[in-house]
Amino acid sequence: MSTVSISASEVAAALVLVALAAAVSFWRRADLEGDLGVAVLRSFLQLTAVGYVIQAIFDTDSLWLVALLLAGMVAFGSFTARGRAKAVPGALGPIVLALSVAAAGTLGLVLALGVFEPEPRYLVPVGGMVIGNSMTAAAVALNRLADEVHDGSRQIEAMLALGATSGQASRGLVTRSLRSGMIPLIDSTKTTGVVFFPGTMVGMLIAGAEPIDAVRLQLVLLWVLLGAVALAALIAVSLGYRGFFTPAHQLREEGLR
Amino acid sequence: MPTATRSTRSSPRPPSPEGPLFELSGVALARGGRPALDGIDLEIGEGHTALLGPSGSGKSSLLRLLNRLADPDRGVVRFQGRDVRELDVLELRRRVGLVPQLPAPVPGTVADNVRYGPGLEDRSVDPAPPLRLAGLDPSFAERDAGRLSVGEQQRVMLARALALEPEVLLLDEPTASLDSDAKAAVESALRGLRGLSTVLVTHEADQAERLARRIVRLDGGRLAP
């Protein structure tokens, strides 16, 4: 595979397109120029920083540093998802577990199957994709869970009053929440290659890889992500619903509407 | 009493002792940071009791303590002489049934709804007897519960509670959302229940007079004279 070399001045030149976006915003009074500036600055700083971190990890070739970096991603992703699922009491624990199991489970499996070599070059980017997608799926599923509990609180209490456990009373809404966490990735997987080209494939094609090689790697990643997202959403909602109930199968005040 | 078929229960019911069904001692409860109940000392005996008071008086909050849908912040609630927190909460809720203020049927037929509670214990019941007790013809059994009128749905809620053969039935403003005909039908069904103690929450003094032997008045989270 050939490598692509882009100079700093070429990166800076790409800012012309940001200037175009800012001009459109100014012209149509969308008032997004400030946000665009922040987005450009943050993307530059964050990616540059992570680039140096990854370079350092590649240089040392240490799997411990990879594990540390992935743990940092899980922590950051968990707090981000927790922020989006504020309405779920005690959601942080289930989210941390969901992201950890999704990352460890799927990376462990692809390593065991020999799909990737146990090298930082593979583990860091794949781990990042897995954790990022799991974070989104867990947050979407938990958000839906909170809406379902609030909207269905009368139904839930009616079932509890008939002697149902909190798990029995929540079964339907846990299933619906799991579906909403998984559906976006399932839909994008269905349309991949037709409606859009996924990022890995685009990157490999630009970098000069053979299209079939790019397709194979992309398929592996898509299927790894499907497994990770399913695991993350399942763990998040299966444990997350318990936050709405007391041990005596009572719906907490946070769940009542 | 309903005549639903019954297999053996997980634990035998204790014989009903002499004394009150429910006893509340020094009960206080806050909801949304505001006191809903404040220093309630009350005994509720067998037979028909009404908790009467205006909206926000704490009567529904009190009712929820009797089957442990909520616990008080302070004080003790006893059922047949035992602190409700010492009882198996799921068993307590089967012995102390509840008809909610608004119908909340599970998706499916009327029979699915009537069988829901017993089904949680792997018991099967014939839906016809509880439906009759609730004033509904057994031909309703195969109808979609979600497509019934609110008054019919509320009687399905009553049949669903009766299918568990409770010792006490808690009624949380069971006719508040009904028109006068549906209300009369539900009241008629309630008057037809024999050998079952009831605790009715209502804001209507007339209804309390019609359905209860004893009336307990609440106001601002306290017992009113």
HADDOCK unambig.tbl for C-alpha pairs under 7 A between the chains (distance, minus, plus):
assign (segid A and resid 154 and name CA) (segid B and resid 104 and name CA) 6.51 0.50 0.50
assign (segid A and resid 155 and name CA) (segid B and resid 104 and name CA) 5.10 0.50 0.50
assign (segid A and resid 158 and name CA) (segid B and resid 100 and name CA) 6.89 0.50 0.50
assign (segid A and resid 158 and name CA) (segid B and resid 104 and name CA) 6.58 0.50 0.50
assign (segid A and resid 161 and name CA) (segid B and resid 93 and name CA) 5.65 0.50 0.50
assign (segid A and resid 161 and name CA) (segid B and resid 97 and name CA) 6.77 0.50 0.50
assign (segid A and resid 161 and name CA) (segid B and resid 98 and name CA) 6.17 0.50 0.50
assign (segid A and resid 162 and name CA) (segid B and resid 93 and name CA) 6.18 0.50 0.50
assign (segid A and resid 162 and name CA) (segid B and resid 94 and name CA) 6.00 0.50 0.50
assign (segid A and resid 162 and name CA) (segid B and resid 97 and name CA) 6.83 0.50 0.50
assign (segid A and resid 162 and name CA) (segid B and resid 117 and name CA) 5.18 0.50 0.50
assign (segid A and resid 162 and name CA) (segid B and resid 161 and name CA) 6.93 0.50 0.50
assign (segid A and resid 163 and name CA) (segid B and resid 90 and name CA) 4.63 0.50 0.50
assign (segid A and resid 163 and name CA) (segid B and resid 91 and name CA) 6.78 0.50 0.50
assign (segid A and resid 163 and name CA) (segid B and resid 93 and name CA) 5.36 0.50 0.50
assign (segid A and resid 163 and name CA) (segid B and resid 94 and name CA) 5.59 0.50 0.50
assign (segid A and resid 163 and name CA) (segid B and resid 117 and name CA) 6.50 0.50 0.50
assign (segid A and resid 164 and name CA) (segid B and resid 90 and name CA) 6.92 0.50 0.50
assign (segid A and resid 164 and name CA) (segid B and resid 120 and name CA) 6.56 0.50 0.50
assign (segid A and resid 248 and name CA) (segid B and resid 89 and name CA) 6.58 0.50 0.50
assign (segid A and resid 250 and name CA) (segid B and resid 69 and name CA) 5.32 0.50 0.50
assign (segid A and resid 250 and name CA) (segid B and resid 70 and name CA) 6.22 0.50 0.50
